[in-house]
């Protein structure tokens, strides 16, 4: 064999081995090898292959050996430098040997478990440990996935800016390492952030981009998840037709893939669409179908969610016992599986049911428990919601300072997290405080701010709520034309979005304007339309309110028998559902019929029943009206001393409520029977 062939073979074999070994050598040795070995190696080869140079046998072997040695060193150095230029994404197989992959997988599993049960600080701790391990191992693919998981935890905590930062960090890495699945997942999550921040156009863009990626991947499960997310955006708008369209796409795909568990989730969401439309029968039907699947699949978390949604339907219908049954069943499941977020939501729902029954102390207890949980898990959005609900309890009790304190706390949190939709809700509630205090300018200012926010972020449902509230202020100011304009604007929106329940509410409000103007036929027409809807959708609460108003029309027309029939119907409805505030109002209304007929003892009988309930539930507004009515009745009976006693009691209540209009009116009445003014 010639010396050239010999040299080629030996060099080739050694090169194959040393390229693999070179990646283990340090940078310093590699650089030295290149600087020294390459020129010497070239010199050795030149000596061997130059035909003009004659070498002795020993010299030839020596130079061949030197050349091989030097070339090996060069290959070693070159191998290391090649390795040092490789992107981290090519090192996955190496990095997994440098960490305990089983241990990392265990940490990740614990992170997901903590996140799924609402233990967000623990979840962040686990995911950050995982992130550090993969960063040290320079495994970019897993780094991006960890960033996505951490962002998801912050999303659940309503820390939207932090969530967005992690998702934005993850997205370019997914693209760098060509992980289309990871990219789609992060796009989906970014859509959820923008949705929560009320930036709907951006949310839809990211969800639709994610759906495109998932379709490219043939990933049916995540296509379902994304269409479900898009449906939820339209649900919250609300745009019920588009919501149902996307949910139906999700349901079709999940049926094709045989994913029953996800079908349960989608059916639950479709129930929420019908709930929003005020179609409570269909809502309960979809919730029941979802619950059946959840039970079959052993999906306890979704069982609890669906039970909570059924609670909301029964609450809206005024079926408080059924509502509590569902709420408590949901809470038991959530406690069993350690779902802290779910427990907090169930505490909120229980509180809402008790507050609807004017059981204020129980409501406050549940709301406080909800706040404790939301603070523990760091969910600012839910904490603000609980604070807002506590404010409503105090508002319903006419404890305005306390109500304002809680509303302002809720408002600050919503401003901090950028939740404009909830800011509008709280501003509406603050407006209600000023309205009750007859501070109409301040009330209008807050309602107008709520209206501006709703229009700014494109929330028609919230816009209509603010319009209704502004209409009520103008009604109280006796500016009936303006009031009617705002109510009609609200009604147009409710018709456009298909919200039947709120159409009935607004018809009731419009009827009240016609009633105040003495247009009783027009008022009755609106009330009858509202009553038909209430019966159709089984909204017993609103049905009782409308029946009371129909009774008022009959009373004003002097048709006392029909008035009593309507009032007694309203009373039966209130007693049926345990609606004590409505019961007290209706008893007062019945008393006014007997007062108008001159049957004063009967009037006093109903007024006293009403007053007892109003005091029990802390309903100061009804207490004020009823005490004044009792005093008026005693005046008719020439029992001025008793009348003065009740006027004074009513005056204390009006003063405590900071209702100056009522204070002035009652002062005048008491002065009239006391024989002097300024009493």
C-alpha positions, 0 to 999 in steps of 0.5 A: 500500500502506498504511503498516500493511501495509508495516510488517507485511511489512517487520517479518515478513521481517526477523524471519524472518532475524534469528531465525536470526542472533540465536542468534549474538549474545552474551548482553550484546547480547541483554539490552541489545536487549530492555531498550532496543528493546522499549519504544521499538518499542512507542512507535514502533508506537503513533505509527504506528497511533494514529489520533488522531496525524497525522504528516507523510510524513517523520515517518511513514517515520522512525518506521516505520524506527525501529520496524523497527530497534528490533523487529529488535534485540528479535528478535535479543535474543529469539532469543539468549535462546531459544537460551540456554534450549534443552536441550543435547540440541537442539543436536546438529546445531550441536555436531557442526559445532564438533568434528571428528566424523571425528576423534572417531569415530576415537578411539572406534574406537581405544577399542573396539579397545583394550577388545576386546583387554584394553588397558584403560588405553588404552581409558580414555584414548580414551573419556575424550578422546571424553567431553571432546569431547562435553561441550565440545560439550554433546551429552548423547546422546553424553556418556551413551554415552561414560559407558557405554563407560567404565563397561564398561571398569571392569567388565572390570577388575573395578572394580565400584564405579567401573563402577556410578558411570559407568552410574548417571551415564549412565542418567538422561541416556539417559532425559532425551534419550529414548534408549531404546537407550542406556538398555537398554544401560546397564541391561544393563551394570548387571546385569552389575555386580550379577552380578559383585558377587554381588547376583543379585536386582538383576542379574536385575532390571536384565537383565529391564528391559533385555530389556523395552526391547530388545523394545520397540525390536524390537532382536533382537540385544540381546534375544539378548545379554540373554537370554544374560546372564540364562542366565549368571546361572543358570549361575553360581548354578547353576540349570542348567534356567533357564540352558538355558531362557534360552540356548535363547530366545537361540538361537531369536531369533539363529537367526531373525535369522540371526546365526550369530556369536552362535549360536556364543557361545550354543552355547559357553555351553550347553556350559558348562551341561553342563560344570557338570552333569558331562555332559562328552559333551554339553559337548564336543558343544556346544563343537564346534558352537560352534567350527565356527561360530566358524571359519566366521565367522572369529571368532578371539576366540570360537574361542580361548574355546571351545578354552579351555573344551574344555581345561577338559573334558579337564582334568576328564576327566584327558585332559591331552595333549588339554587342553594341545593346546586350551590352546596352540591358544587361546593362539596365537590370542590372541597373534595378535589381541592379546587380552591378557585371553584370553592371561592366561586361557590361561596360567591354563589351561595352569598348571592342566593342568601342576599336575594332572600335578604339574609344579609348576614349569611350573604356577608359570611359567604362573600368574606369566605370567598375573598379569603380564598381569592386573596390566598390564590392571588385572583384579583379579578374574583377578589374585586367581584366579591368586594363589589358583592359585599358593597351591594349587601350594604347598599341594599341595607342603605348602609351607604358609607360601608357600601361606598368603601367596598365599591371603591376597593373593588374599583381600585383593583379593577383599575390595577388589573385593567378590567374595564368591564368590571370598572363599569359595573362598579361605577353603576353601583356607586351611581346607585348609592348617590341615586338612593341619596337623591344626589342625582348629579353625582349619580348621573356622573357615575352612570355616564362614566359607566356608559362611556366605558361600555361604549369604548370597549364595545360591550352592548349589554353593559351599555344598555344597563347604564342607559337604563340607569340614566333613564331612572335618574331622569324619571326621578327628576320627572324629566319623563321625555329624557327618561323615555329616550334612554329606556328606548335606546336600551331596549333597542340594544336588548332586542338586537342581542336577543336578551329577552329577560332584560327586554322585559325589565326595560318594558317594565321601566317604560311602563313606569314612565307612562304611569308617572305621566298618567298614561295608564293604558300605555303603562298597562300595555308595557306591563302586560308585555313584560308579564308575558315574557316573565311567564314565558321564561319563568322569571318569578322575581320580575313577574312579582315586580310587574304584577305589583306595577299592574296593581298600581295602575288598577289602583290609580284607576280606582279599580281596587278589586283588580288592584288587590288581585294583582297585588295578591298574585305578587304576594304569593309569588314572593312568598313562594320563592322566599323573596322577603324584600318583595313581600314587604313591598307588596304588603305595603301596596296592599295596605295603600289600597285599603287606605284609599278605600278608607279601610284604615284598620285593614291598611294598618294591618298590612303596613305593620306586617310589611314593617316587621319584615323590613326591619328583619331584613334591614330594608331601610327604604321600605321601612321608611315608606311603611313608617310614613304610611302608618303615620299618614293612616293614624292622621286619617284616624285623628290619632296624631300622637301615634302619627307623630311617633311614626313620623319621627321614626321615619325621619330618623331612617330618612336622615340615616339614609341621607335622603333630604327630600324625604326628610323635608317631606316628613318634617312638613307632615309632622309640623302640620299635626304638631301645629308648628313648622321646623319641628 
